[in-house]
Amino acid sequence: MRTFQIDESIIKYSFGDPIKTQAIVLEGTETNKGSLDYLEVSTGENLKLYYHMKTEDIVLGLGENQRGINKRGGIYESFCTDEPLHTPGKKALYGAHNFLLVDGSEKFGIFIDFPGRISFDIGFKHKDKLEIIMSGLDADIYIIRGEGLRAITHNFLKLIGQAYAPPKWAFGYQQSRWGYKTASDVEEIADCFIENDIPCDSIYLDIDYMQDFKDFTVNEERFPNFGEFLGKMKAKGFRLVPIIDAGVKIEKGYDIYEEGIQKGYFCKDETGEAFVAAVWPGKVHFPDFLNEEASKWFGSKYKTLIDYGIEGFWNDMNEPAIFYSEKRLGQAIEVAKQSENENLDIFAFFKLKDAFSNLSNSPADYGSFYHLMDGKKIKHDKVHNLYGYYMTKAAAEGFKEIKPKVRFLLFSRASYIGMHRYSGIWTGDNNSWWEHLLLNIKMMPSINMCGFLYSGADTGGFGGDANGQLLIRWMQLSLFTPLFRNHTAMGHRNQEPFAFEKETTSIIRDIIKLRYSLIPYIYSEYMKALHKSDVYFSTLSFEYDDEISRRVENQLLVGESLMICPIYEENAIGRYVWVPEDMLLWKHMGDSKEVFSIARKGHMYLEAELNEIPIFIKKDKMLIMGKSAKNVEALIGEELFVVAFVSDKASYTYYDDDGKSLEYQDGTYYEILMEIQKTEDDFIITVENYGNEKVKKISFQIFDNNKNITRKTFIM
Ligand code: MIG
């Protein structure tokens, strides 16, 4: 074991010869520490770590995964998996996020930089035993310290580098569906938004826009004159966001296939031939994104679509998902042949059945192809969790070459820690289940602490059919997620805001309009989190250290000012809420009606009818809003509306930038510092403007602890 001091709060313990994953951005200096802090280590066949949990310990983390915010009681796996039916027993989802935060008498973070399969038993086999088993011996283990959960997370986020910023339009509402097959389908959807007066920024193109599911092609019959069509849609106010799949169709004459073969850029099988798997296009090869040259090559291919006018992409199927491999299918067919005309006993029957039902995403397949990484041949399953990350990095680096100055929208299904520097993630194929709305709530803080600020779920659920009520309640959560996208699978009920009863449409219109008026706050908080290596969503325990706050699983803090308590049960007219300190409760109910009350510290039953959106504003904090508009570009932003809850003094730094370029990275952004000081019978407002030329007027609505309202206007 070699040890490195990364900075004052982080030590790296290096076992064997770890793969350089590009998860981290800080290098340390070598030290010689004898043993790991907090953890016991055992080596043998596998590297294992143990921690003895005290009864009161809470374990947070693991990003996009199952079960609670507190991970205790379960077994989890890091192995990026196409798991569309994620029922509670499933252990791995699309992302591999090996960061844990132990919150007990000892508080520390653990990051395991190991791109193969890892199992985390967090008090399942034995209630007090945390056991981490890597499928190998070579890994970098980081122990991260800090003064409290937020500080530890901050130190970890500094280790893995600054998060990606999408263009500002990507903070608008986005409409997707697997099943918009033609240009006229897409245009019809756009027109429905316009007719129904529902703001929207983009419409997604799923695999059907491609010619025979071939990456970087456009089906000319279904989307004739694609460039012109994009222009027409943009003039109407919509951007189109196409999907890119990991697998490249095997087809003579298809340039991507031909070039990939010629240059040897695809993953190879044992014999050195390009590995064959089957996904949407039928038989495909997987580009070897871990090979730098191949990655550059694939990244440059996004240019075809960018040249048409595309400004954002989503990368799919990059775990990579495998429907079947040639070899495994051959074996299954063999079993079937042998079974023919046999009197199958029950074991033979299951053998036959399993031969086919286990074809997809088979571990045997993941162990049978190879990458060329830094000039070395390496078996896929050793680096499995990097595949989606590196595909997405290839895209982002491609964008930098193609249009170096602008931001692109980009998010991926599979991910590994570090990918957040290049893109966001969506949480993959969930279902139209209330359980998955709750899971979405629980995932958000975990995903944030793993670096992924730009994230969100398929609102309304991907698989299955949503009713209007589920969509409404889900939207009341997603209205706060940076990625706010409604997406559903082919073959399921329509799920657009106007697909249900008139009443449902009007409630959803109101939610989406509220989203647009919250964009000043959402964007400001997002970008501040990015600049400060902080999170956007967090657990209550990041701010409040009382015993109840530490254990709340269904309320979240959003940025520095808000607490949200989404309703996630069918037919509920409210829910129980833990209020950790006095807060201002704003119930937003449709266009003009707004009701404010003071929620006192303690337990409360929060009533919230289907059309009511409860938002808690923390003590001595401000919520910043603007006027809604039909899309982000149409937001005028001349007037800000501030709702503040002030018992003593509140201050807020309002952040903004051009929302398009990468200049924020060099410090080009604008801040407005606002401060509200309570005096005996009034409030004194100070505003300092650092470069924001857009805002002309700020209207303050200030509540004191007795719900008295003071209104003031500040002209810039
Ligand atoms: O095997 O492209 O998660 O969002 O709509 C399904 C079709 C492939 C999975 C993605 C989903 C997308 C779907 N894709």
Residues whose N, C-alpha, C, O or C-beta is under 5 A from the ligand:
A	BS01	MIG	W178 D206 I207 D316 G428 D429
